[in-house]
Amino acid sequence: MFKKIALSIDDAKKIAAAGRAEAEKNGWNVVICVVDDGGHVMYLERMDGTQKASSTIAVEKGRTAIMFRRPSGALEKAVAGGRVAVMSLPGATTVEGGIPIVVEGEYVGAVGVSGVQSHEDAQVAQAGINALAQA
């Protein structure tokens, strides 16, 4: 039998709060979504003024990051490098802004962010993950 590490709702809220603080510091309106290791939404926060589509996009970036066990930006780079077939992979959102959460070598979830430029989305997601690592 396996034992595994799992994110708690408090972990998800801590990640989102740190991501929100990074977004607010930069004047960005974003949606922050934390998903569990199966890609299911644990926590989602849409800041005031963020475009409505970003709610769905943030979820899909997070799901991509956990299901492919890599940042969604890695898939974007593959497409930009000519591997357009990556766009046809089931569940692949090929835009930067989703980052997996790894704890003690285990993939426990991911953060997806949408609302500003994709590299800024990734910056917000990473800030959230960094806060969890410091706990």
Secondary structure as the mmCIF struct_conf table of DSSP 4:
data_model
#
loop_
_struct_conf.conf_type_id
_struct_conf.id
_struct_conf.beg_label_comp_id
_struct_conf.beg_label_asym_id
_struct_conf.beg_label_seq_id
_struct_conf.end_label_comp_id
_struct_conf.end_label_asym_id
_struct_conf.end_label_seq_id
HELX_RH_AL_P HELX_RH_AL_P1 ILE A 9 LYS A 25
TURN_TY1_P TURN_TY1_P1 ASN A 26 GLY A 27
STRN STRN1 VAL A 31 ASP A 36
TURN_TY1_P TURN_TY1_P2 ASP A 37 GLY A 38
BEND BEND1 GLY A 39 GLY A 39
STRN STRN2 VAL A 41 ARG A 46
TURN_TY1_P TURN_TY1_P3 ASP A 48 GLY A 49
TURN_TY1_P TURN_TY1_P4 LYS A 52 LYS A 52
HELX_RH_AL_P HELX_RH_AL_P2 ALA A 53 MET A 67
TURN_TY1_P TURN_TY1_P5 PHE A 68 ARG A 69
BEND BEND2 ARG A 70 ARG A 70
HELX_RH_AL_P HELX_RH_AL_P3 SER A 72 ALA A 80
TURN_TY1_P TURN_TY1_P6 GLY A 81 GLY A 82
HELX_RH_3T_P HELX_RH_3T_P1 VAL A 84 SER A 88
BEND BEND3 LEU A 89 LEU A 89
TURN_TY1_P TURN_TY1_P7 PRO A 90 GLY A 91
BEND BEND4 VAL A 95 GLU A 96
STRN STRN3 GLY A 98 VAL A 103
TURN_TY1_P TURN_TY1_P8 GLU A 104 GLY A 105
STRN STRN4 GLU A 106 SER A 114
BEND BEND5 GLY A 115 VAL A 116
HELX_RH_AL_P HELX_RH_AL_P4 SER A 118 ALA A 133
TURN_TY1_P TURN_TY1_P9 GLN A 134 GLN A 134
#
